[in-house]
Amino acid sequence: MTVQFLKQLLFKLIILCLLFTNRGFSQNKRILISPEKIVYKIIDTTELKLYLYKPLNFSTKKIYNCIVFFHGGGWNKGNPDMFKRQAMYFASRGLIAISAEYRIKNKHNTTPFEAVEDAKSAIRYVRENAIKLNINPNKIAAGGGSAGGHLAAACGNIIGLDNPDENLEISSIPNALALLNPVIDNGPGSFGYNRFKERYKEISPIDNITKGAPPTIILIGTKDKLIPVSTVENYKSKMEAVGSNCDLKLYPDVGHAFFAKPPKKYFIETTYEIDLFLSLLDFLTGTPTIKKQYNY
């Protein structure tokens, strides 16, 4: 081997080392937080848990604003880890972020009505135990994707479908909603209608919007085959008609659950928009760090 060849080989090795070093450094910008699991509800022998992600500098002497996430999966499947990235991020921004478990068909042989009941139980539990959890009971947001977005919206709009054994004087209504391609219309021709039929108005958020509905942001792809853009535009109009704010963010040429699929830019961009939305409502302060954490 010539001296020139060795120099070129050494140069390439140095470049590779720098690339891997920089890649490792950028990954280390992510703030990783492990959840604390607590049981919020017991139905027969089934325990339902909340996965609490707390800020790294968590102090029992402080009170924190909160966001509760509900995963998607058509009320059939899914698990709380599906919103792990969002929960870790918002905990890194100073919230107590929670990903909630709820009953699903494949695991518990239940319907969406039980799922809504559980979502309301989760919000109610957090608010009822706010002092113990170091949470501000007046700053509890709810969010989710697809069927999880439906559950969050149902908590914000649906009267009824509560567990009668709970203290119903404690509100299960979130103070804000962050909905990712949410199932917000359960009427004829819409997703899930065949599971509700004549009962759809009991559980369909768009059919239950009333004065005082929580401020909302909806993020959806323009090529979503399950949730038409016209549906969320109609939801926005109904919200504004009762005097409630509803921000709508459209993402061109992407389909359902786009925020959870590669490329990761959609997760980053939607999380960034939710951060800005919550900041306007005084849930958060400071500049979003999601782009920095993911080197975007």
Secondary structure as UniProt FT lines:
FT   HELIX           3..27
FT   TURN            28..29
FT   STRAND          36..43
FT   TURN            44..45
FT   STRAND          46..53
FT   TURN            56..57
FT   TURN            60..61
FT   STRAND          64..70
FT   TURN            74..76
FT   HELIX           80..83
FT   HELIX           84..92
FT   TURN            93..94
FT   STRAND          96..100
FT   HELIX           105..108
FT   HELIX           112..128
FT   HELIX           130..133
FT   STRAND          135..145
FT   HELIX           147..157
FT   TURN            164..165
FT   TURN            168..169
FT   STRAND          176..180
FT   TURN            188..189
FT   TURN            191..192
FT   HELIX           193..195
FT   HELIX           197..199
FT   HELIX           200..203
FT   HELIX           205..207
FT   TURN            211..212
FT   STRAND          216..221
FT   TURN            222..223
FT   HELIX           229..241
FT   TURN            242..243
FT   STRAND          246..251
FT   TURN            252..253
FT   TURN            256..257
FT   HELIX           258..260
FT   HELIX           265..280
FT   TURN            281..282
FT   HELIX           290..293
FT   TURN            294..295
//
